[in-house]
Amino acid sequence: MPTRICHKCQQPTQTNASDCPTCGAKIARPGLLSQLFMAGIVGAVGLIFILGLGWAITSYNPTVSAADREAHAAKLRSNYLTEALINCEDFVRQRLKAPASSKFGHAGLSDEAAQVQPDSSYRVNGWVDAINSFGAQLRSNYICVVRPAGIDRWQLVSLTMK
């Protein structure tokens, strides 16, 4: 039967023994360190591959033309202007005596109706026809300034009704 030498007492031991029969020292199996080393190398290569694949997926950025970028920005501006108009109408409606009677008007999405301000707020000009507390239908002009305050939330900055 094959033997090897104990590293502590230098006595011969059997190859498949886990402890030296003479001194009781633990005997490492041949190849265990090389197996652990190979497992570490394979694990490291696998980790590098996964990280590289994740980086490649997240950094993928197809070439977008300047015209496409501008069209996307214009669509976002238009969406925000529309939301600003709608939210201003809601804020005006809250101030009316008979909100159910309100009919709003403005100049569409033109610069006269809605403008983006330097502080990223939106100024909306419009009018509302509504019944007052005496039962008369009146037209009131309004200037409303709002700003986005989170997802689907808007904050009223100021509201002037004439």
N, C-alpha and C positions, 0 to 999 in steps of 0.2 A: 504494500500500500504506500502511496506517495506521502512524503513528509515535508515539513518545513520547519524552520528554526524560530523559536519564540524570541521576540525582540527584547524581552526582559531578562529571562534566565538563560538564554542561548541553548536550551534543550530542544531536541527534535519533537515535533508534535504531528498529528495526522492533519492532512490538508483540510478535511471537512470539519475539524474541531473548532468550536467557537471560543473555548477557553483552554489555556495551557494546563495539562494534567499535573504538571510539576509545581508551578507557582500560582496558577489561577488567573493569570493575566488574560484580558480579552484579546482575541486574535482577529484581526480584520480579514475578511474574506478577500481572496485575490480578485481584483477587477472591480471592487465596490467603488473605490474612488473614481476610477475611469468611467464607470456607469453614471455616477452622480455628476461628474464633469460633463459628460455627453448630454445628460438630461438638462443640465443648466444651459448648455449651448443651444440646444434645440428650443428650449423655452424662451431664451433671449431672442433668437431669430424669429420665432413666432410672434413675440411681443412687438418687435420692430416692424414686422410685416403688418400687423393689425394697426399699429399707430400710423404707419405710412399710408395704409388704405384709408383710414379715417381722415387724415390730412388731405389726401387727394380728393375725397368726396366733398369735404367742406370747402375746399378752396377752388372748386370748379366754378369758373366764371366765363360763360361764353361771351364772345365779343359782341357788344351792343353798340349800335351806331349812335351818334350824337342825336340824330333825329328821333330815334326810338326813346332815348333817355328823356328828351324834351317832351315828347308826347306823353310819356308816363308821368312826368312832373306836372304837366298841364291837367291830366286827368285827376291827379291827387288834389291839385288846387281847386279844380271844379267841384270835386266831391266835398272838400272842406267848405267851400263857399255855399254849396247847397245845404250842408248841415248847419252852417252859421245862420242862413236864412230861416230854416225850419226852427231852430232853437230860439232865435229872436222872436219869431211868431209866438212860440210857447210862452216866452217871458212877457210879451205884450198881453197875451190872452189872460195871464194871471192877474193883470192890473185892471182888466175891464169889469164893469158892473154886470154885463150880460155877455159872457164869453161865447156862448153858443151862437149868438147873432153875428159874430165877427166874420168879415170877409176881407182878406188881405190883398194888397197889391204892391208891386214894386217893379222896377225896370228890368226884370229877368236877372241874368247873371252878368249884367254890364257893370262897368266901373262906377256908374251912378248908384247902383243898387247895393253892391257889396265890394268891399276893398280889404285887402290884407294890410294891416298896419305894421310899422317897423318893429313893434314889440311882439309880433306874432299873434296879435288879436285880430278880430274881424269886425269891421264897421259895416252895419247894414242900414240902409235908408229905405223907408217904405211908408205905406199908409194902411190904415185899417178903418173900415166902415163898421160901426157897431151901435147898438142901442144904448143910450145913456140912462141914468137913473130916472129921468122924466119920461122915457119911452120914445124919445126922438132919435132918429138915425143920424149919426154924425160921422164925419170923416176926420180922423186925427193922423197927422204925420208923426213918424217916430224915427229916432236915431238910436240904434242899439249897438253896443260894443260887447262882444263875447270872446272868450278864448277857450280852447280845448283844455279840459281838466281831467284827462284820463280817457280810457276807452269808453266811447259812447256817453261821455259826460261833458257838459259845457258849463262854464262859469260866466255869470252876467257881470260885466265890468261896469257898464253904465247904460241907462235907458232914459231917454228924453222924449216926452210926448207933447205935441203942440196941438 
